[in-house]
Amino acid sequence: MAQTATKSNDTPKVAEPLPGDGQALSDQIKTLRADVASLAELVGDIGKRRGAEYKAAGEAKAQEVRDRGEEALRDAGKRVAELENNARGQIQANPFQAIGLAAAVGFLIGYVGSRR
C-alpha cells in the first residue's frame, strides 16, 4: 500500500496575548488570594467561636455534675448519720442482743477467714 502525505493546515492558531491580559490576570489572582485569605480568616473565627461555645457548655455541664455529686454526698452523709443514730438507739435499748449479734458476726467472719 502506498502512503500519501497530506499537509495539514488544521492546527489551531493561538491568539496572541494582548498587552493588558497579563496585568488583568495578575489582578484576578490577587483578588482570588485576598478572597481565600478572608475565607480562611472567617473559618478561623467560626472555629474559635464554636470552640468557646463548646467550652462554656462543657464547663456548665461539669459544674452541674459537680453540684449533683456534692448533693448526693450530703444526702449520703445524712443517711449514715441517721443509721448511726438508729443503731446507737437499738444498742442502748437492747444491749444484750447487740452483744450477741456482734459476737455472732465476729464468729462468722473468723470462720470464713480461717477456711481460706
NORVENZI-V804322 format. One record per backbone hydrogen bond with DSSP energy under -1.0 kcal/mol. NH is the residue of the N-H (numbers start at 0). CO is the residue of the C=O. If there is no record, write none. Layout:
nh=NH co=CO
nh=NH co=CO
//
This chain:
nh=20 co=17
nh=23 co=19
nh=24 co=20
nh=25 co=21
nh=26 co=22
nh=27 co=23
nh=28 co=24
nh=29 co=25
nh=30 co=26
nh=31 co=27
nh=32 co=28
nh=33 co=29
nh=34 co=30
nh=35 co=31
nh=36 co=32
nh=37 co=33
nh=38 co=34
nh=39 co=35
nh=40 co=36
nh=41 co=37
nh=42 co=38
nh=43 co=39
nh=44 co=40
nh=45 co=41
nh=46 co=42
nh=47 co=43
nh=48 co=44
nh=49 co=45
nh=50 co=46
nh=51 co=47
nh=52 co=48
nh=53 co=49
nh=54 co=50
nh=55 co=51
nh=56 co=52
nh=57 co=53
nh=58 co=54
nh=59 co=55
nh=60 co=56
nh=61 co=57
nh=62 co=58
nh=63 co=59
nh=64 co=60
nh=65 co=61
nh=66 co=62
nh=67 co=63
nh=68 co=64
nh=69 co=65
nh=70 co=66
nh=71 co=67
nh=72 co=68
nh=73 co=69
nh=74 co=70
nh=75 co=71
nh=76 co=72
nh=77 co=73
nh=78 co=74
nh=79 co=75
nh=80 co=76
nh=81 co=77
nh=82 co=78
nh=83 co=79
nh=84 co=80
nh=85 co=81
nh=86 co=82
nh=87 co=83
nh=88 co=84
nh=89 co=85
nh=90 co=86
nh=91 co=87
nh=92 co=88
nh=93 co=89
nh=97 co=93
nh=98 co=94
nh=99 co=95
nh=100 co=96
nh=101 co=97
nh=102 co=98
nh=103 co=99
nh=104 co=100
nh=105 co=101
nh=106 co=102
nh=107 co=103
nh=108 co=104
nh=109 co=105
nh=110 co=106
nh=111 co=107
nh=112 co=108
nh=113 co=109
nh=114 co=110
//
